[in-house]
Structure formats: structure tokens, C-alpha cells
Amino acid sequence: MGIFSNPEYQEVVMPITYLYEDDDIDAGCLSFEAHGVVGGEHKYFYVSLSLNHKYMDDIDEMSDLLLKSPEKTVKVIFKIKDGKIKRFTFDLDSMAEAYNDDRLRSMEAAGWGSHDKSIKELDKK
């Protein structure tokens, strides 16, 4: 594969957990962690989603709903090139359906990342 090779797209349904942080709420964001096997490796994927301004007054209500919801599953879409993950996105339609909250459809990614360990493990250090 080379510079002109076409990327492959892979959709994986993964468990997702809401990660409550006071700073996120103050910034109008909700953060999530999903994990699963992609490309033969178990990885953790994080996203902070910025709430659409028309729902900003609902952020506390949305956060409470997410905290009270058990772990759900969501579709994560990966762009893979030359065997490496180049980009991933959390499918907002899948999230809205999982949490039964259409307001999640209008959110935008404000930050994202991946790691070999859960953010819960990393925060303990």
C-alpha cells in the first residue's frame, strides 16, 4: 500500500460509557469512552461532544440521563489506511437511539483520542 491507496472504512459496534466531568459540563460538552477490538488490537476511544447552543440549557438534564443509563452500545466508524486507524467517529444517530435522546444527534466533536487503556485507569495515576 502506498500514498495513493484507498482507505478502508470499518463500522464496529462497541460498548460506550458516559464520562462525567464538571469542567466538561461548564464548557458545554459531554464526553464518552468506547472500547473494542479494531485491527486485531483492543483499544479505547474517547470523544468530547459539544452541545448545540439551542440545547445548552438542557445540559444538566442530559448529563443526569446519561449518568442514570447503564452501559450502552454505539456504532463507531473507522477510517483505516495501510492497516492503521487514521480517523474515527462516533455515530451520533446510533448514540441518539441507544440513549433515546434526539438532542445527541446535533452534537459536534470537540476533542477525541485513543489509547491502550481506559481513561479510568489513566486517571488513577
PyMOL commands that set and color helices and strands:
alter all, ss='L'
color gray80, all
select helices_A, chain A and resi 22-26+53-68+92-99+102-106+119-123
alter helices_A, ss='H'
color red, helices_A
select strands_A, chain A and resi 8-19+29-38+41-50+72-81+84-90+108-115
alter strands_A, ss='S'
color yellow, strands_A
deselect
rebuild
show_as cartoon
